[in-house]
């Protein structure tokens, strides 16, 4: 009997997904557990597995299309089975338009943006011919990897992907590569259109070298960016935030970090902050908690979400049981999770279930900021840069190392004195790193 394949819910916050690539094509046989498609969720790019065995009879959703969770995307059945009743069902699109991903090498189906509305045959949706830039990329015989945003920018600007060298993970073409290619193209081909002063006011004339540059560009939100926008509104509005900031003396921690660095240790200041925070949370379980409607849930294990910037937004991979790990184990885990996050290869269990989060912008020179709580967590720690500054000790001015941290707190769960006591413990640990255990 034919089986419906629907867009699965691959994370706790996922409401829609984008079909990046069909791994199995129509007519291919698929076994239970085999990869069927590559799907972009709000957090990562994952391979969707088949939950039944049979032949792929029909692919309902097209590559590049954004589909709501639970909507039909394919039909699997036996080779001679009548699946017309299922095939007639159309997927519920989650976006007003869907851009197709370039066809993989060896594919006979062209890729590109969907055509303007027009009468279509009963066989179903059809993709328009690819732009010349995409076709020439396929003609080289070279397999191209590009992010969804880069693909859209290339299709809109006519950039030939075959001539673009990717700077992302594993040579993946990303936004900045397309921007560089567009800038190079403008510099070599754009010429100013002839005009007369009487035809246009002087103040509207672009400066030399800027002729032909559009005033603005509409960039479609990625699945991740749409989810971030929705969740931040849900957090900042309903969750009553308040903020507590302390300025920590980091002299001893900085000295320990420099000693580790001299020994070629991969441990960073952020790793030390994670370990100290996890230790403080173990001592203050009332902060390691979340709001659950009619009660507060306190967690017995400490799972730290670490904010990692990726091309299309932000994701928080989770270091589980961070309070029980050594600094070396935390360092290795954070690096591995961050690498997979930037490559969009995190598995759902690697970015869900955090009980507390840390966002560190210190490596970008930010001295102080306030972060927005990631529900259902009750707090998040914003970490600034370690800086050298004049300090007064025993009536004498000296140069010291300082770092500001700001705790954003859900007032429904944590009071000011509770948050302050937690920060006192964190201060004691980071100012005396030998106490971290």
N, C-alpha and C positions, 0 to 999 in steps of 0.2 A: 504494500500500500504506500502511495506517495506521501512524503513528509514535507511539511512546511519548515523552511529555515527562516528564522526571524532575527532581527538585529538584537544580539544579546546585551544584557546589562553587565558590563565588564568592570564596573567600579560602583561604589556606593552612591556616587554623585552623578553618574552617567545618565543622561536623558536622551542623547542622540549620538550617532557615530557616523564617520565618513568612510566609505569603502575606498581605500587607497588602491588596492589591487586584488583581483580575483586570482588566487593561486590555482584553483581548479576551474576549468572552462566547461562549457556545455558539451556533454558527451563523455566527459572524463568520469572514471570510476573513483569513488571515494570511500574510504573505510572509516569507521568510528574512531575518533581521536586524531585523524589526519587534519592538517591545516587546510582550511577551505578558502580563507580570504585574509588579507591584511587590513585591519581596521584602526582608524585614528579615533581614540576616545578623548575625553576631556583631560586625561592625564598622560597618556602614552600611546605608542603605536604597538598593537599586539596582534598576534595571529589568532584568528577565530577558528576553533576546531569544529569538525562535523560531529554531530551527535547520533548519526545513523549511517548505515552502509547502503550504497546503491550507486546509481548513475546520476550525475548532475543533468537534470532534464531542462531546466530553465534558470537563467540568471535574471531576476526581476530588477534589481538595483544596478545602476551603472557605476563604473569606476569614477570616483570623484564626488559621488552624490552623498549628501548628508541625510540620514534616515533616522526617524524616531525609534527608540527602543521598543521592541515588540512588534515592529512592522515587518511584513514579509519581504525578504530579499532574494530568496532562491527556492527552488523545488528540487527535491531528490526523490527518485523512484526507480522502478525497474525500466529496462530499455523500451518495452512495448506497452507501457501503461498510459492510459489517457489521463493527462494532467491539465487539460484545458480549463477545468473549473478553478483550479488553483492559480494557473498562470494569469487568469483574467484579473486577479486581485493586484492592485497597484500599491507600492509602498507609500507610507506617509512621510513626505519630505519635511525635514525640520528647518529648511532654509528656503528663501524664495528663489534661489538659483543654485545650480550645481555645476562646478567646473570639473572637467574630466582630467585625469592624470594621463600623461603621454603613454602610449602603448609600449609594453616591454619588448625587448628584442625578440624577433621571431613571431610576434603577433601579427595577424592579418587584418585586425580591426583598427582603423585609424582612431586617434584620440584628439580631444580638443574641447572647446566650449560647446555647450548644447546650442542648437540653432534657435532662431526666433520662432515663436509659435506659428505653426502651419499645419495643414491637414497631414496626418500621418497614417501609414498603413496599419492594419489591425495587428500586425506581428509584434508591436510594442515600441518602446522608445528607441531612437537611433541617434548615434553620435555624429556630429558634423565632421567634415574632413579637418585634419589637423592643420595648424598654421605651418608655413614653410619652415619656420625655425625648428619646430618639433619634428617634422618629417626628416629634415636633414640630420638631426641628431640620431634618429633611428637608423638612417642610411649608413652611418659610420660603422655600425655593427658593435658599438661600444655600449655596454649596459650603464645607464645613467641612474643615479640616486639623487633625489632632490626632495626638499621639504614641500608640503602642500603650499605654503606661502610663496616659496620660490617658483613653484610651477605656475601659480596664478600670475605672478609678476612677469614671468617670461612670456606667458601667453598673451598678456595685455600689451607688453612692450615690443614683442617680436624678437626677443633675444634668442639667438641660436644656442641651445643648451650644449650642443656638441663642442662648442668652442669655449665653454666655461669650465674652469677648474674649481672643483668644490673645496672649500676650506673647513667644512663641518666634519663630524665624526665619520671615519672610514671613507673620506672623500666625498661626503654628501654635499650637494649644492644647496646653499642656504641664502637667506635674504641679502646679506652683504655682498655675496658673489654676484647676484643679479644687479644690485645697485652699482657695483664697480663696472660691470659690463655695459650698463646703460650709460654711465658717465663717460666711458671710453668711446661709446658710439656717438654720443652727442658731441664730444670734442672733435671727432674726425669728420662728421657728416653734416652737422647742422649749419645752415647759412641763414643770414637774416633776410626776411622777405622785404622787397622794395616797398617804401612807403613815402608819403609826402607829409611835411609838417602840418599842412592844412587839413589833412585827413584825420589826424589824431592828435589830441593835446599832448604837449611835450611831457607832462608829468606821467602819462601812461606808457611812455616809451621805455622798454626794458634796458638796463645797462648792457654794455658790450659783453657778448658771450652768453647772455641769458635769453636771447631771442628763441622763441619756440618752446620755452620751458613752461609747462602748464602751471596755472595758479595753485592747483591742488590735485590730490589723487585720492580716490576712494579705495580703501583696502578692506576687503571682506574679513570679518572676524573669524578666526580659527575656532574650532570646537573648544579648545582649551581656553581661549580668551573670552568666548561667550560664557563659559561656565564660571570663570573667575569673576566676570562682571556681575553675574547673577548672585553668586555666593557672597561676594563682598557687600552687596546691598543688603542681603539677608542678614549678614553679620553686623554691619555698622549700624543699621537701623534698629532692629529689635534688641540687640545685645547692649546693655548699658555699660559702656567702657569707662574705666578711669585709669590713670597712668601714674606710675611711681618711678622716679629716676634717681640713681645713685652714681657717684663718681668714684671709681675704685682705684686704689693704689696698686698698680700692676708691676712694680719694680721687681719683686721676687719671681713672679710668674714670667716676666719678660726675660729675666736672667736665666731661668730654667729653660725657657724656649730657645734662647741663643745657645746654651750649652748643648741641647739636643740637636739643634741645627748644625753645630760644629762637628757633631758625631755622625752626620748624614742621616739623622732620623727624619722620617716623613711627618712626624707629629707637628701639628700647627697650633697656634693660639686658640683657634676655634675648637679643635679637638679637646683642649684643656677646659674650655668653657662648657662644652657639652658634658664632660665628665663631672665637673663641679656642679653643674645644674642638676644632673641626674642624682648626685649625692644629696643635694639640698632637697630635692623633691622626695626622696626616700625619708628624709627627716621631717618633711612637712606634707603629709599625705592630703591635707585639706586643700592644697594647691594643685595636686595631681588629680584633678576631678573634672566633672562636667555637669551642666544643668540638664535635667531630664524631666522637665514639666512640673510634676508634683513632688519631686525629690531630687537630691544631689547624689550623683554617682561618684564614689571615690575608688580609684584604681589601685590594685595591689601590686601591679607591675609598672615600671617606668619605661615608656616608649617615647622617644624623643623624635619629633618631626623636624628635619633640617631643611630650611628653605633653599632651593637651588634654582637659579635663573636658567631658563631654557629659551630657545629662539622665540617661541610664541607666547611666553608668559612665565609662570612660576609654578613649581611643584615641590612638595615636601616629602621626600623619601623618609622612611621611618627606621631609626636605629632602635631595635627592640632590646629591652632589658639593659639599657645603657648603664644603669647603676651597677650592674654585675660585671661589666666589661673592663678590660685594662685600656690604658691610653693607646697602646699599639693596636688593639682590636678595634677600638672606636675609629682610629685613623684609617685603617684598612677598609672598614665597613663604609665609612662616609665617602671615601674616594671611589669605591666600587659602585655605590648607589648613585653618586653624582654622575659618574661616567655613563651609567645605564640611563639615567634621567635625561641627559643631554642627547643621547642617541635615541630617545623615546622608546626604550626597551624595558622599562620597569614592568614587573608583573603586579597585578592588583594588590596582592598581600604586601608588596614592598612600599606602597604609598597610602595605605589605609591603617587605621587603628592607633594613630598617635594619641598620647594622653597630654602632651605639652609640646609646644613648638619653639624653635629658635630661628631668628632671622638675623644674619650678620652682614652688614654692609661696610664693615670696617676696612676690608681689603680694597674698597673703592674710595676711601678717604672720607667717608661720612662719619662725623663725630657723634651725632645724636639724632635719633628719629623714633617715631612711635609706630608700631606695627598693629595691624588689624587682626583680631582674634579669629582663628579658624574653627568654627563650630564643628562638633559640640565641645571642643576643649574650652577650658575656663580662663586660660592665660597664654600669653606668648611673650618671649623675651627678645627685645631688639638690642643688638650689640653694635656699638660704634667702634671707631678705630682706636688703637693704642697710640697715644701721642706723647711727645716730650713737651713738658710745660713747667714753668717756674712754680714751685710749691714752698710753703712755709712749714718748717718743722723745728720745734723748740726755739722759735724766734729767729731762725735763720732761713734765708732763701736759698734753695737748691734746685737743681733740675731733677724732675721725677717723671715717671711713666704713669699716665692716667688713662682710664677707659670708662666711658659712660655706658650704662645699660638702662633700658627703660622697660618696665614690666607693664604690659597692657592686661587689665583684669576685668573679668565679668563680675559685676557687683552683685549679681544674683547668687553667686557661689562664694566669692571671696570678699571679705571686708578689707578696709585699709590697713588695719593693724596686722591682719593675717598676711597680707602681701608684704608689708614692711618687715615682719619677722623672717619671712622667706628670703628677702633681699639681704637682711643682716647675716644670715647663714651663708648665702652665696658670697657676700663680701669677705667674710672670714676665710672661706675656702680659697678664693682667688687671690687674696692678699697673703695667704700662707699656704701655697700649693702642696706642701708636705702633708697637710691635714686631709687632702682629698683621698678618700679611700673607697 
